[in-house]
Amino acid sequence: MHCLCSIIMNMILTLLGIVFSNISCRLTFSRVIRRKSTEEFSCVPYIIALSNCFLYTWYGLPIVSYHWENFPVVTINGLGILFELSFIAIYFYFASANGKKKVAMITIPVFVLFCIAAILSAFAFHDHHHRKAFIGSAGLVASIAMYGSPLVVMKQVIQTKSVEFMPFYLSFFSLLASSLWMAYGLLSHDLVLTSPNLVGTPLGILQLLLYCKYKKTGVIEEKPQKWELESCSDKSKQQLEKLDDEKLKQHSQSTHDTDTKT
């Protein structure tokens, strides 16, 4: 029975990982691409999520864990690495000069710290137990930071009384994922997987409560971009010129008819 529950949970987590990574973030970044601007969206949650995915992918590999006991951890977080790198690359491309600098200043240390942690776990520790304890502790810190990063957005929601920059699907899938990971950690008796989700689940509930409270205020009305205003202005000019041409043609035609009658 325990084995069956574990297999079912593995399948659910794998599917949820794909859905969560793809839908929730794609909605945000489709807007960034459409508007060609990162606006008030923060890059911090995505970079912290990337560090979390790096550490837990390494944690689930046979170098750290016993054989493939944490295969779902590897598949979901490995997929997460690909998605997070894509999102960060899009954010970097459309960010301002200061935004690009901020992304680089946070992302580079994340890569460096992960490499240090991976090398230390592989060469400084000689058994799986100590490797899991070391990488698990680092992953625990990264997970708590990842689940805590939306607090910045939640503060903005309270100040502006608008949920524009806190997408519903991101909050919803975060709660769903953290709840299932907590259940998976409890079923597999893995404290490293259970502990951060004890923090993530209440924070996910808090985000949804905030969303329900402030969604009535609606999303801030979109301001027309400069190129849109210029396009509208050009179209108006073209329409006015067309009307003037039509009036001139009508006037010349009427004059011609009058001359003919005379």
C-alpha positions, 0 to 999 in steps of 0.5 A: 500500500505504501509503495502504491501511494508512493508511485501515485504521488510520483506520477502526480508530482511529475505531471504537476511539475510540468504544468506548474513550470509551464503554465504559471510562468508562461502567462507572466512572460507572454505579457513581458514579450508582448509589451517588450518590458519587464515592468514591475515584475521582479527577477528574484523569485525566478533566480531563487527558484533556479538555485532551488532546482539546481540543488534538488536536482543534485540532491536526487542524483545517485551521487548524493541519494541512494541509487534512484530513490528520489527520481521524481525530484530529479525529473521535476527539478531538472525540467525546472532548470530548463524553464527557469533559465528560459524565463531568466533569459527572457527577463534579461533580454527585455530588462532595462540596463539597471535590470540587466545588471541586477539579474547578473549580480544575483544569477552569477553568485547562484551558479558559483555557490551551487558549483562550490556545494556540488564539489564539496559534497562530491569530494569532501564527503564519502558516504550518501548520508553526509552528502544528503545532509549537506546538500539537503541543508543547502536545499532547505535554505534555498527552498525557504528563500524561494517560498519567502520571495513572494513576500516582496510581491505580497507587500506590493499588493497590499500597498497598491491594493492591486493583484496585477503583479501577483498572477493567480495561477502562480500562487495557486500552483505554488500552493498545490505543489508545496502541499503535494511535496510535503505529502511526498516527503512525509510518505518517504520519511524525508525531512529535507523534502518535508520541512521547506513545504511546511513553510511554503504551504501557509505562504501559498494560502496567504497569497490566495487570501490576498488575491481574493481580497484585492481582486475586486479592485481589478487590474491596473488599467494598461497605459498605451505605449508610446509606439501605440500612440504614434501609430494612432496619430499616424492613422488619424493623419492618414484618415484626415488626408484621405478626407481632404483628398475626397473633398478636393475631388468632389469640389473639382468635380462640381466645378467641372459640372458647373462649367460644362452646364455654362 
